[in-house]
């Protein structure tokens, strides 16, 4: 791999370690959080079914408002959540993300029955606020727990939980609504989320140093790979340098484009299945689950393939990230264009599956660039890009509702899908031009304060200050890399 190891240490003899248990817990957190995030997309179909005795008379515009309400809260705490995770560790913020969502899920049905759509929106805003901690905390935990040599496959494994949770939710929610009522969807999600929170409080840890069960051998291996040392100081987030960094802006652009397109699909697929393709609630759930399950299945081989590409040095890190991200952005764009002009149900379903499943490429793509560019501030960095991109994604269900005067008109849905495809194409193009996985100089702003001007008498001995190691450059081309805080 291209100069990835910072300190040479021997890999533990055991193939499975505490880091893998932490990754499994984070995988389950992603699964449950995204189940609770997307459950309303299908539940609202049952909640507004005129044939049901306890249905609500909500028109298309109001449904779009309700579906977007999660993001109102979600974007608010992204940046503070990143700072909190960086300062105090990711464990407690992660518990807030999942446990808070679980608590609200348990009271949401009663709140909706007695308070109507206003209380439902209030519950979704609260869930969004709690999940604002999810991605920044996850990135912070990954930056502490996952060795560089295992970053792509273990990072992909964690984020695959998001797509699996969405898929399983779509698969189960339709039958749950049919046989137990839509309220049972939220009760089941809430109970599972509460159980995970209790488990993570017992066995989760913010870092290898905080774990009581990790071996010294494994802890030294993780710290050596990442360049971490005990007692290291937290680096202050370099806000100005980030805001004026073109690679950061490219990362922000591609994150925003992917989130808008993905959220459009997640909130729109159940309605499209019901109103255009004519599936009933049970079949709707099964078909709506296929894209997310396909995304989950593709996530694992893409993660392993990404690590293989880097280990064999077929591509540098930046080139690898861009390649996989192009598959994850332009692939869905082409599938959406095909969906827009599909003439039969089978073709439409196939295009829908690929439009979501190919997003697997963005996990070993831009999703890991935060950790490449600035591991010392990965949590705040994810908080900024995720917060802004999801702020723009609030518009997705609202724009969809504004375009759809008639939900049964395929031509109006074509406009929705082509708009998402265009954003996928443009934002990834910008990332290809200006994005990078090179370690940014603002990753270690404190290092610049230690550099003193050379004194005349010592000029002959003075060496220029060296930036952090460029992960795209081979070890033979660079001096020994500095430790990353």
Buried (B, 14 or more C-beta within 10 A) or exposed (E): BBBBBBBEBEBBEEEEBBBBBBBEBBBBBBBBBBBBBBBBBBBBBBBBBEEBEEEBEBEBEBBBBBBBBBBBBBBBBBBBBBBBBBEEBBBBBBBBBBBBBBBBBBBBBEBBEEEEBEBBBBBBBBBBBBBBBBBBBBBBBBBBBBBBBBBBBBBBBBBBBBBBBBBBBBBBBBEBBBEEBBBBBBBBBBEBBBEBBEEBEEBBBBBBBEBEEBBEBBBBBBBBBBBBEEEBEEBBBBEEBBEEBEBBBBBBBBBBBBBBBBBBBBBBBBBBBBBBBEBEBBBBBBBBBBBBBBBBBBBBEBBBBBBBBBEEEEBBBBBBBBBBBBBBBBBBBBBBBBBBEBEEBEEBBBBBBBBBBBBBBBBBBBBBBBBBBBBBBBBBBBBBBBBBBBBBBBBBBBBBBEBBEEBEBBEBBBBBBBBBBBBBBBBBBBBBEBBBBBBBBBBBBEBEEEEEEEEEEEEEEEEEEEBBBBBBBEBEEBEEBBBBB
